Amino acid sequence: MYLPERDLLTLLLLRENYNKFFPYIDLTYIRDNYKELHYVYKVLQSLHEEYPDKDFDLDTVQAAFFNKYPDADKNMYLGLFKTLSETTLDSDVGLGILKDIKARKTALKLSEAAFKFSTGHGDATSIANAYDELEHADETVEQFEFVSDDLEVLVKDVYQGKGLRWRLDCLNKSLGPIRKGNFGFLFARPETGKTTVLASESTFMLTQLGQDDGPILWFNNEQVGAEVMLTVYRAYFGVTLEQLLSNIKRYRDEFNAQVQGRFKLVDNANIDKLQVEKTLKQFQPSLIIFDQIDKIKGFAADREDLRLGSIYIWARELAKQYAPTIGVCQADGSAEGQKWLTMDNVANAKTSKQAEADFILGIGKTHDEGSEYVRYLNISKNKLLGSEDTIPHLRHGRFETLIEPEIARYKDIIKY
């Protein structure tokens, strides 16, 4: 049975939602109808009151619950917390429900104030206050951060400032480093080397992260996660699988010592929007990767291209909020055996996907004898500003590169 009160609780883990909507939650109704859930709400309430500046996750609420109620039915409550963790309630829909609840409660307060005034037991001020609360029930106060108009600051932030550089120098000379706010995607036919180029580039970017930087978060819903992680190991060290297997302990210990947990691979064939948002909020990453981005769940539209467009709009918003974001998707059948892929070769899209990207990189591959390891990179869209070493005429360049599948890396053929 669907219990909106249960699913809504997950949205109240965030202090902003809690402060805005919890006063309008009917705890008496929940206590009388869902007694077990009521105790969880009470624990969440006590956590927010004790730590008013913190957001919480379900693991914290669960630990606090069993600490407060050590004699509670563990099997029953563990099942309840498991159900809460698996909720599929879209955050936008849930917030809409909470806003409706708030509006109804505020309207009731207005009617009560008006009734008291009509019977001589209230005053006009109470009515005015209740009306004003109803009038602004759905409003949120936004604190806008204005962009600096200092040219020196602007140049330092978006042109000279720190970004993540590519292992492939052709991409440094065309795109330049990627920074927070940048979103782009690469596309290719199956078995062209999309995961390999991600591993090659992300492990080079990994070496650029400092002690205080957030991790690289790679969301994988395509290949087997363990296989992808082995590819990451090979790309990081530039070694073959045989070399890894020859000294497993050495490479494991070196990877852990050097990376220090700053690379995290999320492996789930059914990754959805809400799961991604929770993970990003928890880890505050330095780079976000979606392989494959078109398969992210939690989006709906009348047409497939519009559904995909909404995913790419969302990814752009994540890039602005957290870190540079790279997506991967497929090229359609027209790209088979072609060198230079353009935006027209992107699968399942009209313009909705392409419109949201700052850069688009097509990876082509031919069936010509002797070209098995040549990959043809075409920058079909580039809105990035680049940096001091980018070359203007290469902004929409075409580059021949070599894939080295044994060590999971790409390398330049020409030095720029």
Residue pairs with C-beta under 8 A, 6 or more apart in sequence:
3 34
3 37
4 97
5 25
5 29
5 30
5 34
5 37
6 34
6 37
6 80
6 83
6 84
6 87
7 84
7 87
7 89
7 94
8 25
8 89
8 94
8 97
8 98
9 37
9 40
9 41
9 44
9 84
10 58
10 84
10 87
10 89
10 94
11 17
11 21
11 89
11 91
11 94
11 95
11 98
12 18
12 21
12 22
12 25
12 44
13 44
13 55
13 56
13 57
13 58
13 61
14 55
15 48
15 52
15 53
15 54
15 55
17 95
17 98
18 44
18 48
19 48
20 98
20 102
20 140
21 98
21 99
21 101
21 102
22 45
22 48
24 98
24 101
24 102
24 105
24 106
25 41
25 101
27 38
27 41
27 42
30 37
30 38
30 41
31 38
36 76
36 77
36 80
37 80
39 65
39 69
39 72
40 61
40 65
40 77
40 80
40 81
40 84
43 61
43 64
43 65
43 68
44 56
44 61
46 64
46 68
47 54
47 56
47 60
47 61
47 64
48 54
48 56
55 281
57 278
57 282
58 81
58 84
58 85
61 81
62 77
62 81
65 72
65 77
65 81
66 72
66 74
66 77
87 274
88 272
88 274
88 298
89 274
90 273
90 274
90 298
91 273
91 274
91 277
99 137
99 138
102 137
102 138
103 134
103 137
103 138
106 130
106 133
106 134
106 137
107 134
109 130
109 133
109 134
110 127
110 130
110 131
110 133
110 134
112 130
113 122
113 126
113 127
113 129
113 130
114 122
114 127
114 130
115 122
116 122
116 126
117 123
117 124
117 126
117 127
148 154
148 157
158 179
158 385
159 385
159 386
159 387
159 388
160 387
160 388
161 179
162 177
162 179
163 176
163 177
163 178
163 179
163 324
163 387
164 177
164 178
164 179
164 205
164 208
164 286
164 287
164 324
165 172
165 177
165 204
165 205
165 208
166 172
166 175
166 177
166 201
166 204
166 205
167 200
167 201
167 203
167 204
167 409
167 410
167 411
168 200
168 201
168 377
168 399
168 401
168 410
168 411
168 412
169 412
169 415
169 416
170 377
170 394
170 397
170 399
170 401
170 412
170 414
170 416
171 201
171 361
171 377
172 387
172 389
172 390
173 389
173 390
173 391
173 394
173 397
173 416
174 379
174 382
174 386
174 390
174 391
174 394
174 395
174 396
174 397
174 399
175 184
175 359
175 379
175 382
175 384
175 386
175 390
176 384
176 385
176 386
176 387
176 389
176 390
177 387
178 184
178 287
178 324
178 326
178 384
179 324
180 319
180 320
180 322
180 323
180 324
181 319
181 320
181 324
182 319
182 324
182 325
182 358
182 359
182 384
183 312
183 315
183 316
183 318
183 319
183 324
183 325
183 326
183 327
183 356
183 357
183 358
184 325
184 326
184 327
184 357
184 358
184 359
184 360
184 361
184 381
185 293
185 312
185 326
185 327
185 328
185 329
185 353
185 357
185 360
185 361
186 194
186 197
186 198
186 326
186 327
186 328
186 360
186 361
186 362
186 363
187 194
187 328
187 329
187 330
187 331
187 341
187 345
187 346
187 347
187 360
187 361
187 362
187 363
188 194
188 330
188 331
188 335
188 341
188 362
188 363
188 364
188 365
189 330
189 331
189 335
189 336
189 365
190 330
192 363
192 364
192 365
192 375
193 363
193 365
193 375
193 403
193 405
193 410
194 291
194 328
194 363
195 222
195 223
195 228
195 231
195 291
195 328
196 231
196 235
196 403
196 405
196 408
196 409
196 410
197 363
197 375
197 403
197 410
198 218
198 289
198 291
198 326
198 328
199 228
199 231
199 232
199 234
199 235
199 408
199 409
200 235
200 408
200 409
200 410
201 410
202 216
202 218
202 232
202 235
202 263
202 287
202 289
203 232
203 235
203 236
203 263
205 216
205 287
206 216
206 236
206 259
206 262
206 263
209 215
209 216
209 262
209 286
211 260
213 262
213 286
214 262
214 283
214 284
214 285
214 286
214 323
215 261
215 262
215 263
215 264
215 283
215 285
215 286
216 262
216 263
216 264
216 285
216 286
216 287
216 289
217 264
217 266
217 279
217 280
217 283
217 285
217 287
217 288
217 289
218 228
218 232
218 263
218 264
218 265
218 266
218 289
218 291
219 266
219 268
219 271
219 276
219 279
219 288
219 289
219 290
219 291
219 296
220 228
220 265
220 266
220 267
220 268
220 291
221 267
221 268
221 269
221 270
221 271
221 291
221 292
221 295
221 296
222 291
222 292
222 295
223 291
224 267
225 265
225 267
226 267
228 265
228 267
228 291
229 265
230 241
230 244
231 408
232 263
232 265
232 408
233 244
233 251
233 255
234 240
234 241
234 244
234 406
234 407
234 408
235 407
235 408
235 409
236 255
236 259
237 243
237 244
237 251
237 254
237 255
238 407
238 409
239 251
239 407
240 406
240 407
241 406
244 251
262 286
264 283
266 279
268 275
270 297
271 295
271 296
271 297
272 296
272 297
272 298
273 296
273 297
273 298
273 299
273 314
274 298
276 296
276 318
277 318
280 288
280 318
280 321
280 322
284 322
285 322
285 323
286 323
287 323
287 324
287 325
287 326
288 315
288 318
288 319
288 322
288 323
288 324
288 325
288 326
289 325
289 326
289 327
289 328
290 296
290 315
290 325
290 326
290 327
290 328
291 327
291 328
292 327
292 328
292 329
292 330
293 311
293 312
293 315
293 327
293 328
293 329
294 308
294 311
294 329
294 330
294 347
294 348
296 311
299 307
299 310
299 311
299 314
300 307
301 307
301 309
301 310
304 348
305 348
305 349
305 350
305 352
305 353
306 352
308 348
308 349
308 352
308 353
309 349
309 352
309 353
309 355
309 356
312 327
312 352
312 353
312 355
312 356
312 357
313 356
315 325
315 327
315 356
316 325
316 356
316 357
318 325
319 325
329 346
329 347
329 353
330 347
330 348
331 341
331 345
331 346
331 347
331 362
332 345
332 346
332 347
332 348
334 344
334 345
335 341
335 345
335 362
335 364
337 365
337 366
337 367
338 345
338 364
338 366
339 364
339 365
339 366
339 376
340 362
340 364
340 376
340 378
340 398
341 362
341 363
341 364
341 376
341 378
341 380
342 362
342 378
342 380
343 354
343 360
343 362
343 380
343 381
345 362
346 353
346 354
346 360
354 360
354 381
357 381
358 381
358 382
358 383
358 384
359 379
359 381
359 382
359 383
359 384
360 379
360 380
360 381
360 382
361 377
361 378
361 379
361 380
362 377
362 378
362 380
363 375
363 376
363 377
364 375
364 376
364 377
364 378
365 371
365 374
365 375
365 376
366 374
366 376
373 402
373 403
373 404
373 405
374 400
374 401
374 402
374 403
374 413
375 400
375 401
375 402
375 403
375 410
376 398
376 399
376 400
376 401
377 398
377 399
377 400
377 401
378 398
378 399
379 394
379 395
379 396
379 397
379 398
380 396
381 396
382 395
382 396
386 395
391 416
394 416
399 412
399 413
399 414
400 413
400 414
401 410
401 411
401 412
401 413
402 410
402 411
402 413
403 409
403 410
404 410
404 411
